[in-house]
Amino acid sequence: MRLRYATALVFLASAMPAAAAPAQGTPAAPAEAPIRLANHRAVYDLSLAKSEGTRAVEAAQGRIVIDFAGDACKGYTIQTRQVTILSSGESGERISDLRNTTYETGDGKSLRFKTGAVLNNVPSPAIDGTAETSADGVKVKLKEPKRDQYTVDGTVLFPSHHMLRLIEAARKGETTVSVKVFDGSDDGRKVYDTLAVIGRPSATPAAANADRDKPLREGDMATMRRWPVTLSYFTQGDGERTPIYTLSFDLYENGVSGAIHLDYGDFAIDGTVSRFDMAKADPKAEGECGK
C-alpha cells in the first residue's frame, strides 16, 4: 500500500504545448504559464477514515514522506516512504514499511526504480529495474529479485509525466483522464489502467477541510489553484472492473497533493499534511534545457 503520483502525484511534456497562432483580427487568449513541478518535501500523517466488513480494521496510524526533486532538464527524482500500522481484534497488528525511489528522465521516456518493503519486521525481496518507452509500448528490465524482462503494448506514462498530464488536463477543463501508468511498485511487473476524474478548480480553502493540511494554507500555496481529483487504479483487462484502490486528493497546480484519501474498499485512510517544505524556484532551471 503506497501513495502513487498521482505521484503522486501522478501525474508528455513539462510545459503546456504552444498554442496555434490566432486568426488575423482575433485577440489571442491569455497564455498559461509553463507547468513546473515544485521541488518539495511533504509529510502526511495517516489516520483511519472508514472500516467495514467482517475483518474490520479498528485503528490505523502511520506516515508518508515524499521528497520530490528535479525538472524537465535534469529529470525527476521521487523518494517515498510509507509506514503504516493497522490494528484489528481478529488479526492483531500489521506493520508495513515501504520505500520506493524512482528517477524519470525529463522527456518521460526512461524510468529507474527501486522498491523495498518490510512487513511485520520481515523484509521482502528488493525490486530493482528500469523501464523504457517507445512508440509501441514499454519495455521493463528487472535486476532484482532476479533478472527478467517483459514488454507491455500501448502508451504508458511514468509517475512525473502522469502528474503533468493530470495538471495539463485540469487546466484545459477536461474532466477525465484514462491512461496506463507504471512506477515499478509492488513486484515491478504491474502496469495499471487508471481513470482520473477531475473536479472544478478552486483557490480558496475548503470549509469542510479547515483543520487539514495547515502547512498548505500558508504562503503561495494558500492561494494556488487546485482541483479535486479521484484516481482509480485497475488491473489491466477488458470490460467492467472494480478498482484495486482509489486515491482522492487535491491536485495543486505545481504538482503538490493535499487532502489525501486512500480507499481500499473495506477500509480507507486519510493523509493530512503535517509538514511541508518547498525549495525556492529557480527561474533558469528549465529555460536553457536543450540548448
Secondary structure, 3 states (H helix, E strand, C coil): CCCCECCECCCCCCCCCCCCCCCCCCCCCCCCCCCCCCCEEEEEEEEEEEECCCCCCCEEEEEEEEEEEEECCCEEEEEEEEEEEEEECCCEEEEEEEEEEEEECCCCCEEEEEEEEEECCEECCCEEEEEEECCCEEEEEEEECCCEEEEEECCEECHHHHHHHHHHHHHHCCCEEEEEECCCCCCCCCCEEEEEEECCCECCCCHHHCCCCHHHHCHHHHHCCEEEEEEEEECCCCCCCCCCEEEEEEEECCCCEEEEEEECCCEEEEEEEEEEEECCCCCCCCCCCCC
